Amino acid sequence: MLSIHKPFDAKRSIEVRGQIISLESPCVMGIVNFTPDSFYDGGRLKSDSDILALAERHLTNGATFLDIGGYSSRPDADHISEEEEQRRVGHVVATVIRQFPQAILSVDTFRAAVAKAALDAGAQMINDISGGELDAEMFSLVAERNVPYILMHMKGIPQTMKQMSDYEDVLQEVCDYFSSKLNYLRSNGVKDIIIDPGFGFAKGPTVGFELLAKMSFLKALGAPVMVGLSRKSMIYKTLEINAEEALNGTTALHMIALENGANILRVHDTKEAIEAIELYRRVYT
């Protein structure tokens, strides 16, 4: 059995273009989805002023990173072409970089070509929901560019993952998945890898709560952990509400995730996440 590590038992950091970003104290990644059909914020960004207002809100409220996505990964989301995704992501990256040149931008994509174009436009990190499963070129790109890489656990694709949510032992399967991929990436020179257990991706509420309760075991893998729980269905389905009403439940699960070793919270609501982190830190400092 893997041993449990407390959240602050080891120094964590990543390097972004020569700058060391400490993850020893948890931080926040603000979501910027330029999509018409994301489960919570789809279609909200209709103009450059909307994009910049959201980016400014995240950054002003304390986000360390912005995660820019152009492909909705909610269950049953519409599949779009690589060209359309690249157009969406490229536009947002360029828009944000012009206004906030010091912002650390992550690109949320499973396509290597989209990631490459975003890096060329000024993004500095890759957030891959597929863990390299959906594009054989992704790991080569990460190694070549030597950028931080967020490695998520998912089975199937967004259009099929609801049918792939059965597990004999979800913790063991997730740990085996990460162990294999971490070994491969590290052996190919990738230094900065963040793992994401993939809440809501081929995981219903029951499995999601089980994995969250056991998440501290992931620390034994030796990589920082990011969680994406913000306003997800495991919250609003359990509470019989909708995503609009799921902020309080999100904060409650964020505190559990922090207790179980989360280094990064990926969120829609930065201010509330930062407040949760500050209160959590007061307990341990």
PASEBA-1860 file (N, C-alpha, C; in nm, 3 decimals):
! residues 285
1> MLSIHKPF> 0.085/-0.120/0.000/0.000/0.000/0.000/0.088/0.124/0.000 ~ 0.048/0.226/-0.079/0.123/0.349/-0.084/0.113/0.422/0.049 ~ 0.218/0.494/0.085/0.218/0.568/0.211/0.154/0.705/0.192 ~ 0.097/0.757/0.300/0.032/0.887/0.296/0.135/0.995/0.323 ~ 0.131/1.102/0.243/0.217/1.218/0.264/0.130/1.337/0.299 ~ 0.168/1.415/0.397/0.096/1.536/0.430/0.118/1.640/0.320 ~ 0.026/1.737/0.305/0.035/1.833/0.196/0.165/1.912/0.190 ~ 0.227/1.942/0.305/0.345/2.028/0.304/0.471/1.951/0.342
9> DAKRSIEV> 0.476/1.819/0.313/0.590/1.742/0.359/0.710/1.749/0.266 ~ 0.697/1.816/0.151/0.810/1.827/0.060/0.795/1.955/-0.021 ~ 0.907/2.015/-0.056/0.903/2.135/-0.139/0.863/2.097/-0.280 ~ 0.776/2.175/-0.338/0.732/2.152/-0.474/0.756/2.279/-0.554 ~ 0.796/2.263/-0.678/0.812/2.379/-0.765/0.814/2.333/-0.909 ~ 0.785/2.427/-0.999/0.803/2.404/-1.141/0.877/2.523/-1.198 ~ 0.938/2.504/-1.313/1.011/2.613/-1.379/0.934/2.655/-1.502 ~ 0.904/2.784/-1.511/0.833/2.840/-1.626/0.921/2.949/-1.687
17> RGQIISLE> 0.981/2.917/-1.801/1.068/3.012/-1.871/1.171/3.077/-1.779 ~ 1.237/2.992/-1.703/1.345/3.037/-1.616/1.301/3.086/-1.481 ~ 1.171/3.097/-1.458/1.118/3.142/-1.330/1.072/3.022/-1.249 ~ 1.118/3.012/-1.123/1.076/2.903/-1.036/0.945/2.941/-0.969 ~ 0.842/2.858/-0.991/0.711/2.880/-0.930/0.695/2.777/-0.819 ~ 0.688/2.825/-0.696/0.674/2.734/-0.582/0.531/2.684/-0.572 ~ 0.518/2.553/-0.551/0.388/2.491/-0.524/0.384/2.438/-0.382 ~ 0.479/2.481/-0.301/0.486/2.434/-0.163/0.361/2.475/-0.087
25> SPCVMGIV> 0.315/2.597/-0.114/0.185/2.640/-0.065/0.088/2.633/-0.182 ~ -0.031/2.579/-0.163/-0.124/2.560/-0.276/-0.155/2.690/-0.348 ~ -0.182/2.678/-0.477/-0.214/2.794/-0.559/-0.331/2.763/-0.651 ~ -0.369/2.861/-0.731/-0.492/2.852/-0.810/-0.461/2.870/-0.958 ~ -0.532/2.791/-1.039/-0.533/2.805/-1.185/-0.673/2.848/-1.225 ~ -0.685/2.967/-1.284/-0.815/3.019/-1.324/-0.853/2.971/-1.464 ~ -0.976/2.930/-1.479/-1.026/2.873/-1.605/-1.073/2.985/-1.698 ~ -1.027/2.979/-1.824/-1.072/3.070/-1.929/-1.115/2.984/-2.048
33> NFTPDSFY> -1.244/2.952/-2.054/-1.296/2.865/-2.160/-1.360/2.949/-2.270 ~ -1.301/2.942/-2.389/-1.357/3.012/-2.505/-1.433/2.911/-2.590 ~ -1.540/2.861/-2.532/-1.621/2.755/-2.595/-1.768/2.790/-2.581 ~ -1.851/2.743/-2.675/-1.994/2.770/-2.664/-2.069/2.670/-2.576 ~ -2.003/2.558/-2.539/-2.079/2.448/-2.479/-2.013/2.384/-2.357 ~ -1.922/2.455/-2.290/-1.869/2.401/-2.165/-1.981/2.393/-2.062 ~ -1.968/2.300/-1.965/-2.082/2.267/-1.880/-2.130/2.383/-1.793 ~ -2.040/2.474/-1.755/-2.080/2.586/-1.669/-2.067/2.720/-1.738
41> DGGRLKSD> -1.953/2.744/-1.801/-1.925/2.878/-1.854/-1.928/2.886/-2.006 ~ -1.982/2.785/-2.072/-1.987/2.786/-2.217/-2.064/2.905/-2.271 ~ -2.006/2.973/-2.369/-2.073/3.083/-2.435/-2.069/3.215/-2.362 ~ -2.004/3.221/-2.246/-2.003/3.346/-2.169/-1.906/3.449/-2.225 ~ -1.799/3.401/-2.289/-1.700/3.493/-2.345/-1.734/3.520/-2.491 ~ -1.790/3.637/-2.518/-1.836/3.670/-2.653/-1.749/3.773/-2.723 ~ -1.657/3.833/-2.651/-1.576/3.939/-2.709/-1.441/3.944/-2.640 ~ -1.349/4.021/-2.698/-1.218/4.039/-2.635/-1.232/4.104/-2.498
49> SDILALAE> -1.325/4.196/-2.483/-1.343/4.260/-2.354/-1.389/4.161/-2.249 ~ -1.472/4.062/-2.289/-1.512/3.957/-2.196/-1.392/3.872/-2.154 ~ -1.309/3.836/-2.251/-1.189/3.756/-2.223/-1.098/3.829/-2.125 ~ -1.073/3.957/-2.153/-0.980/4.033/-2.070/-1.038/4.059/-1.931 ~ -1.169/4.078/-1.923/-1.231/4.100/-1.791/-1.218/3.976/-1.704 ~ -1.239/3.859/-1.763/-1.225/3.734/-1.687/-1.080/3.710/-1.648 ~ -0.987/3.730/-1.742/-0.845/3.711/-1.710/-0.803/3.806/-1.598 ~ -0.845/3.932/-1.607/-0.810/4.029/-1.503/-0.869/3.990/-1.368
57> RHLTNGAT> -0.993/3.941/-1.368/-1.055/3.900/-1.242/-0.978/3.786/-1.177 ~ -0.942/3.686/-1.257/-0.862/3.575/-1.203/-0.730/3.626/-1.145 ~ -0.659/3.706/-1.223/-0.526/3.751/-1.181/-0.533/3.845/-1.061 ~ -0.627/3.936/-1.062/-0.642/4.029/-0.951/-0.677/3.956/-0.822 ~ -0.756/3.851/-0.835/-0.799/3.775/-0.717/-0.696/3.674/-0.669 ~ -0.583/3.661/-0.742/-0.473/3.580/-0.691/-0.437/3.455/-0.766 ~ -0.492/3.435/-0.886/-0.456/3.316/-0.964/-0.309/3.321/-1.005 ~ -0.240/3.210/-0.991/-0.101/3.198/-1.036/-0.095/3.167/-1.185
65> FLDIGGYS> -0.192/3.090/-1.233/-0.196/3.046/-1.373/-0.334/3.075/-1.431 ~ -0.339/3.090/-1.564/-0.464/3.090/-1.638/-0.463/2.971/-1.733 ~ -0.575/2.898/-1.738/-0.585/2.779/-1.823/-0.682/2.807/-1.936 ~ -0.630/2.813/-2.057/-0.709/2.856/-2.173/-0.752/2.735/-2.255 ~ -0.882/2.721/-2.272/-0.936/2.607/-2.345/-1.028/2.649/-2.458 ~ -1.022/2.573/-2.568/-1.109/2.599/-2.682/-1.189/2.478/-2.726 ~ -1.180/2.370/-2.647/-1.251/2.245/-2.680/-1.323/2.200/-2.554 ~ -1.455/2.195/-2.557/-1.530/2.154/-2.439/-1.509/2.005/-2.414
73> SRPDADHI> -1.470/1.972/-2.291/-1.446/1.832/-2.257/-1.554/1.776/-2.164 ~ -1.668/1.845/-2.155/-1.777/1.789/-2.075/-1.829/1.662/-2.143 ~ -1.891/1.572/-2.067/-1.947/1.451/-2.129/-2.043/1.487/-2.243 ~ -2.030/1.416/-2.354/-2.115/1.432/-2.473/-2.096/1.565/-2.544 ~ -1.986/1.633/-2.517/-1.960/1.761/-2.584/-1.944/1.739/-2.734 ~ -1.973/1.844/-2.811/-1.953/1.838/-2.955/-1.805/1.828/-2.987 ~ -1.773/1.745/-3.085/-1.636/1.735/-3.133/-1.613/1.846/-3.235 ~ -1.501/1.918/-3.221/-1.469/2.023/-3.318/-1.336/1.992/-3.384
81> SEEEEQRR> -1.312/2.055/-3.496/-1.190/2.029/-3.572/-1.069/2.089/-3.502 ~ -0.953/2.038/-3.538/-0.828/2.092/-3.486/-0.813/2.238/-3.525 ~ -0.854/2.272/-3.646/-0.841/2.409/-3.694/-0.926/2.505/-3.612 ~ -1.049/2.463/-3.579/-1.136/2.549/-3.500/-1.083/2.565/-3.358 ~ -1.035/2.457/-3.299/-0.979/2.467/-3.165/-0.858/2.559/-3.164 ~ -0.772/2.543/-3.265/-0.651/2.625/-3.272/-0.688/2.773/-3.289 ~ -0.791/2.801/-3.368/-0.834/2.939/-3.387/-0.880/2.999/-3.255 ~ -0.962/2.925/-3.181/-1.014/2.975/-3.054/-0.901/3.000/-2.954
89> VGHVVATV> -0.817/2.899/-2.935/-0.711/2.908/-2.835/-0.610/3.016/-2.871 ~ -0.571/3.019/-2.998/-0.474/3.118/-3.042/-0.522/3.260/-3.020 ~ -0.649/3.283/-3.045/-0.704/3.417/-3.026/-0.700/3.458/-2.879 ~ -0.738/3.367/-2.790/-0.740/3.401/-2.647/-0.598/3.422/-2.595 ~ -0.505/3.334/-2.633/-0.367/3.349/-2.587/-0.311/3.485/-2.631 ~ -0.330/3.518/-2.757/-0.278/3.645/-2.808/-0.343/3.764/-2.738 ~ -0.473/3.755/-2.715/-0.546/3.864/-2.649/-0.498/3.886/-2.507 ~ -0.483/3.777/-2.433/-0.441/3.787/-2.293/-0.296/3.833/-2.282
97> IRQFPQAI> -0.209/3.779/-2.365/-0.067/3.814/-2.359/-0.046/3.963/-2.387 ~ -0.122/4.018/-2.481/-0.106/4.161/-2.510/-0.137/4.247/-2.388 ~ -0.240/4.210/-2.314/-0.282/4.291/-2.199/-0.207/4.255/-2.071 ~ -0.174/4.126/-2.057/-0.110/4.077/-1.935/0.015/3.995/-1.971 ~ 0.121/4.062/-2.015/0.239/3.991/-2.067/0.309/3.904/-1.964 ~ 0.289/3.930/-1.835/0.355/3.850/-1.731/0.271/3.731/-1.686 ~ 0.150/3.717/-1.739/0.064/3.607/-1.697/0.121/3.473/-1.742 ~ 0.107/3.372/-1.657/0.150/3.237/-1.690/0.030/3.162/-1.747
105> LSVDTFRA> 0.037/3.130/-1.876/-0.076/3.072/-1.946/-0.054/2.923/-1.971 ~ -0.153/2.846/-1.938/-0.158/2.703/-1.971/-0.258/2.685/-2.085 ~ -0.229/2.594/-2.176/-0.324/2.563/-2.282/-0.386/2.426/-2.253 ~ -0.519/2.424/-2.249/-0.595/2.304/-2.217/-0.634/2.236/-2.347 ~ -0.554/2.137/-2.387/-0.578/2.067/-2.514/-0.515/1.930/-2.510 ~ -0.573/1.837/-2.588/-0.512/1.705/-2.603/-0.444/1.691/-2.740 ~ -0.443/1.799/-2.819/-0.385/1.795/-2.953/-0.249/1.865/-2.954 ~ -0.149/1.794/-3.001/-0.013/1.848/-3.000/-0.001/1.972/-3.088
113> AVAKAALD> -0.068/1.972/-3.203/-0.057/2.087/-3.293/-0.116/2.212/-3.230 ~ -0.228/2.197/-3.158/-0.288/2.311/-3.089/-0.196/2.359/-2.977 ~ -0.140/2.265/-2.903/-0.047/2.301/-2.796/0.075/2.373/-2.852 ~ 0.130/2.323/-2.961/0.249/2.385/-3.021/0.220/2.528/-3.064 ~ 0.107/2.548/-3.131/0.072/2.683/-3.175/0.052/2.776/-3.057 ~ -0.009/2.726/-2.950/-0.030/2.809/-2.831/0.102/2.845/-2.765 ~ 0.195/2.749/-2.757/0.328/2.778/-2.702/0.399/2.882/-2.786 ~ 0.387/2.870/-2.918/0.449/2.968/-3.007/0.390/3.107/-2.987
121> AGAQMIND> 0.261/3.112/-2.949/0.193/3.240/-2.930/0.217/3.301/-2.793 ~ 0.277/3.222/-2.700/0.309/3.278/-2.569/0.264/3.198/-2.449 ~ 0.190/3.089/-2.470/0.156/3.002/-2.357/0.283/2.934/-2.306 ~ 0.280/2.891/-2.178/0.400/2.836/-2.117/0.381/2.697/-2.058 ~ 0.261/2.644/-2.060/0.232/2.514/-2.000/0.130/2.441/-2.087 ~ 0.124/2.308/-2.071/0.025/2.226/-2.141/-0.056/2.149/-2.039 ~ -0.187/2.154/-2.052/-0.280/2.079/-1.968/-0.355/1.981/-2.058 ~ -0.319/1.853/-2.049/-0.368/1.751/-2.142/-0.463/1.655/-2.071
129> ISGGELDA> -0.593/1.666/-2.099/-0.689/1.579/-2.031/-0.671/1.433/-2.067 ~ -0.604/1.405/-2.177/-0.592/1.266/-2.223/-0.464/1.198/-2.177 ~ -0.373/1.272/-2.113/-0.247/1.212/-2.071/-0.167/1.153/-2.186 ~ -0.175/1.216/-2.302/-0.101/1.168/-2.418/-0.168/1.056/-2.493 ~ -0.285/1.012/-2.451/-0.351/0.898/-2.514/-0.413/0.933/-2.649 ~ -0.450/1.058/-2.671/-0.525/1.095/-2.792/-0.439/1.159/-2.900 ~ -0.312/1.180/-2.873/-0.221/1.234/-2.974/-0.081/1.183/-2.944 ~ -0.031/1.098/-3.029/0.099/1.034/-3.007/0.214/1.134/-3.008
137> EMFSLVAE> 0.191/1.254/-3.060/0.297/1.354/-3.069/0.309/1.440/-2.942 ~ 0.214/1.427/-2.851/0.211/1.519/-2.737/0.334/1.504/-2.647 ~ 0.371/1.382/-2.612/0.485/1.363/-2.522/0.614/1.413/-2.586 ~ 0.628/1.393/-2.717/0.748/1.443/-2.786/0.755/1.595/-2.782 ~ 0.639/1.659/-2.799/0.634/1.805/-2.793/0.673/1.855/-2.654 ~ 0.620/1.791/-2.550/0.650/1.833/-2.413/0.800/1.821/-2.386 ~ 0.859/1.710/-2.429/1.002/1.690/-2.408/1.085/1.790/-2.488 ~ 1.043/1.815/-2.611/1.117/1.908/-2.698/1.114/2.050/-2.644
145> RNVPYILM> 0.997/2.093/-2.598/0.982/2.232/-2.550/1.020/2.248/-2.404 ~ 1.030/2.138/-2.331/1.070/2.142/-2.190/0.980/2.236/-2.110 ~ 0.848/2.216/-2.125/0.750/2.299/-2.055/0.677/2.215/-1.950 ~ 0.625/2.278/-1.845/0.545/2.203/-1.748/0.425/2.138/-1.816 ~ 0.396/2.016/-1.773/0.292/1.935/-1.837/0.198/1.881/-1.730 ~ 0.070/1.908/-1.748/-0.032/1.855/-1.658/-0.089/1.728/-1.719 ~ -0.069/1.619/-1.649/-0.101/1.484/-1.695/-0.227/1.438/-1.623 ~ -0.338/1.428/-1.697/-0.464/1.392/-1.632/-0.501/1.247/-1.660
153> HMKGIPQT> -0.578/1.189/-1.569/-0.632/1.054/-1.589/-0.772/1.064/-1.648 ~ -0.790/0.996/-1.760/-0.921/0.985/-1.823/-0.925/0.853/-1.899 ~ -1.044/0.797/-1.913/-1.063/0.683/-2.001/-1.156/0.724/-2.113 ~ -1.127/0.676/-2.235/-1.210/0.711/-2.349/-1.188/0.854/-2.393 ~ -1.291/0.914/-2.449/-1.291/1.052/-2.495/-1.415/1.119/-2.437 ~ -1.424/1.253/-2.443/-1.541/1.317/-2.383/-1.674/1.262/-2.432 ~ -1.677/1.216/-2.559/-1.802/1.165/-2.614/-1.836/1.024/-2.566 ~ -1.740/0.952/-2.505/-1.764/0.813/-2.465/-1.736/0.786/-2.318
161> MKQMSDYE> -1.680/0.882/-2.245/-1.627/0.850/-2.112/-1.735/0.812/-2.011 ~ -1.859/0.856/-2.032/-1.965/0.818/-1.937/-1.988/0.667/-1.936 ~ -1.957/0.602/-2.047/-1.976/0.457/-2.055/-1.855/0.379/-2.003 ~ -1.754/0.450/-1.952/-1.630/0.386/-1.909/-1.598/0.420/-1.764 ~ -1.701/0.426/-1.681/-1.683/0.476/-1.544/-1.685/0.367/-1.437 ~ -1.668/0.241/-1.477/-1.664/0.132/-1.379/-1.519/0.098/-1.345 ~ -1.492/0.076/-1.216/-1.357/0.045/-1.168/-1.366/-0.065/-1.063 ~ -1.271/-0.157/-1.068/-1.257/-0.251/-0.957/-1.191/-0.183/-0.838
169> DVLQEVCD> -1.089/-0.102/-0.865/-1.017/-0.028/-0.762/-0.968/0.101/-0.826 ~ -1.043/0.210/-0.809/-1.011/0.333/-0.882/-0.875/0.388/-0.840 ~ -0.841/0.383/-0.713/-0.711/0.436/-0.670/-0.598/0.359/-0.734 ~ -0.606/0.227/-0.733/-0.499/0.147/-0.792/-0.486/0.173/-0.941 ~ -0.600/0.181/-1.010/-0.594/0.205/-1.154/-0.534/0.341/-1.186 ~ -0.574/0.443/-1.111/-0.520/0.576/-1.134/-0.370/0.580/-1.102 ~ -0.330/0.516/-0.992/-0.187/0.514/-0.956/-0.104/0.440/-1.059 ~ -0.154/0.327/-1.107/-0.081/0.251/-1.210/-0.066/0.334/-1.337
177> YFSSKLNY> -0.171/0.402/-1.376/-0.171/0.488/-1.495/-0.064/0.596/-1.482 ~ -0.066/0.667/-1.369/0.031/0.774/-1.349/0.173/0.722/-1.338 ~ 0.191/0.610/-1.269/0.326/0.557/-1.251/0.391/0.526/-1.385 ~ 0.316/0.461/-1.474/0.369/0.426/-1.606/0.404/0.551/-1.687 ~ 0.314/0.646/-1.689/0.337/0.765/-1.772/0.444/0.856/-1.712 ~ 0.448/0.867/-1.581/0.554/0.945/-1.517/0.691/0.886/-1.547 ~ 0.702/0.755/-1.539/0.830/0.690/-1.569/0.874/0.719/-1.712 ~ 0.779/0.710/-1.805/0.812/0.735/-1.946/0.855/0.880/-1.966
185> LRSNGVKD> 0.777/0.973/-1.915/0.809/1.114/-1.935/0.942/1.151/-1.870 ~ 0.963/1.105/-1.748/1.088/1.137/-1.679/1.208/1.078/-1.750 ~ 1.193/0.957/-1.803/1.303/0.894/-1.875/1.336/0.967/-2.004 ~ 1.241/1.048/-2.053/1.263/1.127/-2.174/1.293/1.274/-2.143 ~ 1.331/1.299/-2.019/1.383/1.431/-1.984/1.281/1.534/-1.941 ~ 1.154/1.495/-1.928/1.053/1.592/-1.885/1.063/1.609/-1.734 ~ 1.085/1.731/-1.689/1.115/1.756/-1.548/0.994/1.799/-1.467 ~ 0.910/1.881/-1.526/0.801/1.942/-1.451/0.668/1.882/-1.492
193> IIIDPGFG> 0.623/1.784/-1.415/0.499/1.712/-1.444/0.406/1.726/-1.324 ~ 0.284/1.767/-1.353/0.179/1.780/-1.252/0.072/1.676/-1.286 ~ 0.023/1.603/-1.186/-0.079/1.502/-1.213/-0.216/1.552/-1.167 ~ -0.317/1.511/-1.242/-0.456/1.550/-1.215/-0.541/1.423/-1.219 ~ -0.604/1.385/-1.106/-0.680/1.260/-1.103/-0.803/1.259/-1.192 ~ -0.844/1.373/-1.245/-0.949/1.374/-1.345/-1.090/1.354/-1.291 ~ -1.126/1.430/-1.190/-1.262/1.421/-1.137/-1.363/1.457/-1.246 ~ -1.464/1.370/-1.261/-1.566/1.391/-1.362/-1.535/1.332/-1.498
201> FAKGPTVG> -1.414/1.283/-1.517/-1.374/1.223/-1.644/-1.375/1.072/-1.630 ~ -1.477/1.008/-1.685/-1.498/0.863/-1.670/-1.505/0.826/-1.521 ~ -1.565/0.916/-1.444/-1.582/0.893/-1.300/-1.712/0.956/-1.256 ~ -1.809/0.874/-1.216/-1.932/0.928/-1.161/-1.911/0.977/-1.020 ~ -2.017/1.034/-0.959/-2.003/1.089/-0.824/-1.950/0.990/-0.721 ~ -1.998/0.867/-0.720/-1.954/0.770/-0.619/-1.805/0.744/-0.630 ~ -1.759/0.720/-0.752/-1.616/0.697/-0.774/-1.536/0.823/-0.744 ~ -1.591/0.939/-0.781/-1.521/1.064/-0.754/-1.499/1.088/-0.606
209> FELLAKMS> -1.602/1.063/-0.525/-1.586/1.082/-0.381/-1.488/0.981/-0.321 ~ -1.490/0.859/-0.372/-1.394/0.758/-0.324/-1.252/0.803/-0.354 ~ -1.229/0.850/-0.476/-1.096/0.893/-0.516/-1.051/1.016/-0.436 ~ -1.142/1.109/-0.414/-1.108/1.227/-0.336/-1.068/1.189/-0.194 ~ -1.140/1.095/-0.135/-1.110/1.052/0.002/-0.973/0.987/0.012 ~ -0.926/0.925/-0.097/-0.799/0.853/-0.097/-0.688/0.929/-0.168 ~ -0.713/1.053/-0.205/-0.621/1.126/-0.293/-0.483/1.146/-0.233 ~ -0.472/1.145/-0.101/-0.341/1.166/-0.038/-0.240/1.060/-0.079
217> FLKALGAP> -0.287/0.942/-0.119/-0.196/0.837/-0.163/-0.121/0.875/-0.291 ~ -0.177/0.967/-0.370/-0.111/1.008/-0.494/0.020/1.080/-0.467 ~ 0.037/1.136/-0.347/0.161/1.207/-0.317/0.283/1.115/-0.325 ~ 0.261/0.985/-0.306/0.372/0.890/-0.313/0.432/0.882/-0.453 ~ 0.363/0.935/-0.553/0.414/0.933/-0.689/0.519/1.041/-0.714 ~ 0.533/1.133/-0.619/0.640/1.232/-0.628/0.616/1.345/-0.724 ~ 0.489/1.372/-0.757/0.456/1.483/-0.847/0.352/1.572/-0.781 ~ 0.357/1.703/-0.808/0.249/1.790/-0.759/0.114/1.744/-0.813
225> VMVGLSRK> 0.009/1.773/-0.738/-0.126/1.729/-0.775/-0.215/1.850/-0.800 ~ -0.282/1.851/-0.913/-0.384/1.950/-0.943/-0.521/1.883/-0.938 ~ -0.622/1.954/-0.888/-0.757/1.901/-0.889/-0.849/1.997/-0.962 ~ -0.941/1.940/-1.039/-1.045/2.016/-1.106/-1.181/1.971/-1.056 ~ -1.228/2.035/-0.949/-1.356/2.001/-0.888/-1.461/2.109/-0.910 ~ -1.420/2.221/-0.964/-1.503/2.341/-0.965/-1.638/2.320/-1.032 ~ -1.746/2.330/-0.951/-1.885/2.328/-0.997/-1.922/2.202/-1.075 ~ -1.851/2.091/-1.051/-1.874/1.970/-1.130/-1.996/1.892/-1.085
233> SMIYKTLE> -2.035/1.797/-1.170/-2.161/1.725/-1.148/-2.160/1.641/-1.021 ~ -2.043/1.598/-0.975/-2.039/1.523/-0.850/-2.088/1.608/-0.734 ~ -2.081/1.741/-0.750/-2.132/1.833/-0.649/-2.281/1.857/-0.672 ~ -2.316/1.905/-0.790/-2.454/1.950/-0.807/-2.553/1.835/-0.821 ~ -2.509/1.719/-0.872/-2.600/1.605/-0.875/-2.625/1.551/-0.736 ~ -2.520/1.547/-0.655/-2.534/1.499/-0.518/-2.627/1.589/-0.437 ~ -2.614/1.720/-0.455/-2.693/1.816/-0.378/-2.826/1.849/-0.444 ~ -2.850/1.792/-0.563/-2.973/1.815/-0.639/-2.995/1.964/-0.666
241> INAEEALN> -2.887/2.025/-0.716/-2.891/2.165/-0.757/-2.836/2.171/-0.899 ~ -2.792/2.289/-0.944/-2.728/2.299/-1.075/-2.590/2.362/-1.059 ~ -2.516/2.369/-1.170/-2.379/2.420/-1.163/-2.373/2.564/-1.115 ~ -2.475/2.644/-1.147/-2.478/2.783/-1.101/-2.481/2.792/-0.949 ~ -2.539/2.691/-0.884/-2.555/2.694/-0.739/-2.447/2.616/-0.665 ~ -2.344/2.571/-0.736/-2.249/2.475/-0.679/-2.121/2.536/-0.623 ~ -2.119/2.667/-0.601/-1.996/2.728/-0.549/-1.969/2.685/-0.405 ~ -2.070/2.684/-0.321/-2.049/2.643/-0.182/-1.998/2.500/-0.174
249> GTTALHMI> -2.059/2.410/-0.251/-2.012/2.272/-0.255/-1.872/2.260/-0.308 ~ -1.838/2.344/-0.407/-1.701/2.346/-0.460/-1.602/2.380/-0.351 ~ -1.631/2.484/-0.273/-1.541/2.525/-0.166/-1.525/2.414/-0.062 ~ -1.635/2.346/-0.030/-1.626/2.236/0.066/-1.532/2.127/0.016 ~ -1.544/2.090/-0.111/-1.456/1.985/-0.165/-1.314/2.035/-0.183 ~ -1.297/2.164/-0.210/-1.162/2.218/-0.218/-1.088/2.201/-0.085 ~ -1.156/2.222/0.024/-1.091/2.205/0.154/-1.050/2.060/0.176 ~ -1.133/1.966/0.133/-1.097/1.824/0.145/-0.978/1.793/0.055
257> ALENGANI> -0.979/1.849/-0.067/-0.867/1.826/-0.159/-0.737/1.882/-0.102 ~ -0.742/2.000/-0.042/-0.624/2.057/0.020/-0.574/1.969/0.134 ~ -0.665/1.920/0.214/-0.629/1.831/0.324/-0.561/1.705/0.273 ~ -0.600/1.662/0.153/-0.545/1.540/0.095/-0.433/1.565/-0.006 ~ -0.376/1.687/-0.003/-0.251/1.707/-0.076/-0.256/1.783/-0.205 ~ -0.367/1.848/-0.239/-0.373/1.925/-0.364/-0.275/2.041/-0.361 ~ -0.198/2.057/-0.467/-0.106/2.169/-0.481/-0.164/2.282/-0.565 ~ -0.254/2.247/-0.658/-0.317/2.346/-0.745/-0.466/2.318/-0.749
265> LRVHDTKE> -0.546/2.423/-0.733/-0.690/2.415/-0.753/-0.722/2.482/-0.887 ~ -0.782/2.407/-0.978/-0.824/2.464/-1.107/-0.970/2.505/-1.094 ~ -0.998/2.636/-1.111/-1.127/2.687/-1.066/-1.189/2.788/-1.162 ~ -1.321/2.802/-1.148/-1.392/2.911/-1.211/-1.393/3.035/-1.123 ~ -1.382/3.016/-0.992/-1.402/3.123/-0.895/-1.274/3.140/-0.811 ~ -1.185/3.226/-0.857/-1.054/3.238/-0.794/-1.062/3.297/-0.654 ~ -1.140/3.400/-0.635/-1.145/3.466/-0.505/-1.180/3.368/-0.394 ~ -1.283/3.288/-0.415/-1.327/3.193/-0.314/-1.224/3.083/-0.292
273> AIEAIELY> -1.157/3.039/-0.399/-1.054/2.936/-0.384/-0.934/2.989/-0.305 ~ -0.893/3.113/-0.332/-0.783/3.173/-0.258/-0.819/3.187/-0.110 ~ -0.942/3.224/-0.081/-0.986/3.234/0.058/-0.980/3.098/0.127 ~ -1.022/2.993/0.056/-1.016/2.859/0.114/-0.872/2.820/0.144 ~ -0.781/2.849/0.052/-0.639/2.818/0.073/-0.584/2.894/0.193 ~ -0.617/3.022/0.204/-0.566/3.102/0.315/-0.615/3.048/0.450 ~ -0.741/3.011/0.458/-0.793/2.956/0.583/-0.731/2.820/0.612 ~ -0.711/2.741/0.508/-0.646/2.611/0.525/-0.504/2.627/0.578
281> RRVYT> -0.432/2.723/0.520/-0.293/2.746/0.561/-0.284/2.787/0.708 ~ -0.383/2.863/0.755/-0.380/2.908/0.893/-0.385/2.789/0.991 ~ -0.446/2.681/0.949/-0.454/2.563/1.033/-0.317/2.497/1.048 ~ -0.235/2.505/0.940/-0.109/2.430/0.937/0.015/2.516/0.954 ~ -0.002/2.647/0.975/0.116/2.734/0.993/0.103/2.812/1.122
END
